[in-house]
Amino acid sequence: MRVVLGADHAGFDLKRVLADYLRRIGHEVVDVGTNSGEPVDYPDYAEALGKVLLEGRAERGVLICGSGVGASVSANKIPGIRAGLCHNTYSARQGVEHDQMNVLVLGGRVVGIELARELVDNFLAAKFCGEERHQRRIDKIKDLERRYGKSA
């Protein structure tokens, strides 16, 4: 699977570790930065990651900032992006299965390396179940995006 990774300075170290891990287990990685620990703004990396997904250059994304909250808020402003901040494997898996989540958001200052790997594994292995009730909810999310657009 092709996975896009993005992080601000607080997520830079974890992003590097996850990029190496993903390549080692056979995934292709698209890295949109940041490329150092110098302070940057997480919305810029949320946008860069979202563009890669919307252009079809990756199937899923992993976005990292200090807590994960700012990156999650930013990514979810982009129509077509369904980002979930997860700190447990159940949410990482079920976010895809029920909510068609396409971006896993992590807090680089919150989760450790081993948990981050487990979260990514569960996120990437999961598939949207397609059940009517879940599709109905996804359709409602898409309707919200159409009604409120990028200004929401």
N, C-alpha and C positions, 0 to 999 in steps of 0.2 A: 504494500500500500504506500502511496505517496502521502507524506505527512508534512504539513507546514508548521514550523516552530517560530515563535516570536516571544521576546521578553524585553522588559526594561532592565535597567541596571541591577535592580534587586533580584531579578530572576535570571540574570546572565549565567551565573555558575550552574544552576540547575538545568538551564537550557542546554549548556554544553554537555553535561553528563547525559541528559536524555537523548540528545542528538547522536552521541556515540553509541548509546545503548540501542537506539532504534536501527541504526545502520548495522550494528552487530547481529541483530536478530532478523535482518533481511528487508527492512523498510527503506524506501528512498526518502531523504529528508530535504525539504526546501527551508532554508534558514533565512528569515527576513530581518534578523538582528534582534537586539543590539549586539555589538561585537566587542564590548568592553564593559567594565564596571563604572564607567563615567556616567554621571547623572543624565538621564533622558526622560522623556514623557511617555508614559504607557499608552495614551490614545494613539500615538503615531504607529506603534507596533501592532495594536489591535486593528487599525485600519490596513496596514500592510498585509497582515495575516488574512484579514477578511477578503481583501482583493484577490489574493492567490486562490482562495476557496471559490469565490464567485466566478472567477475566470476559468475554473476547472483545472487549475494546475496542481491541485492537491485534493484529496478526498476528505481529509480530516485535519484539524489543527489543534495545537497545544500552545496555549498562551500563558505566560508567567509574569507576575509582578510581585511585589513584596507580600501583600495579603491575598492577592487574587481578586479583591473586590473591585478596584478601579479598572483593571483589565476586563473584568466581566461586564461591568456597566458599559464601558466603551464599546466592546465587541457587539453587545446586544443592541446598539444603536444602528447597526448596519443591517438593513433588510436582507433576509436570507441567512443571516448568521444566528444560530441558536447556541449560545455559549452557556456552559454551566460550571460554576465554581464547585469543585468536589474535593472532599477530604476523606471519603470512604469509597471502597470498591463497589458497593451496592449502587450508590448514586452515579458513579462513573459508567456503570453498565446500563442501569435502567434509564439514565438520561438519554441514551441512544435508543434503547428498545422501545420506550414509550413516547419520548419527546423529540426524537430525531435530532438530538444534540449533535452538532458538527464541530464544536470547539470545546475542548476540555481546558478549563482554567485552573491554574494551581497558584498557591501562595508560596513563593520561593523562601519566605521566612517562616512558613507555617508547617510545610510537609518536608520530611526527610527524603533522602534519595531512594531508599528501598520502598517506601510507601508511594512515592512518585512513580516508580517503575510499575508497581502493581496497579496503580490508577490508570496509567497509560495502557498497560496490557488489557485491562478490562474494557476500557473505552474503545480501543481499536478492535477488539474481538467481537464487540456487540454489533448487532444488526437491528434495524428498525423492524418491529414485529408486524406492522401494517394492519393491525386489527382496526375495525371500523371506528371504535370509540377513540382510539389514539389518532387515527387519520383525521377524524372530525375536529379534534383539538388542534392539530397542526394546521388544518385549513382555517380555523379561527385565528390562529396566530398570524398566518399570512394575511388574513383580512385586516387585522389590526395594523400590520405593516403598511398595507395599501391605504388605509384610512388616515393614518397619522404620519406616514412617510419618515423622512430623515430628521424632521424637526422634533420628534418625540423625545 
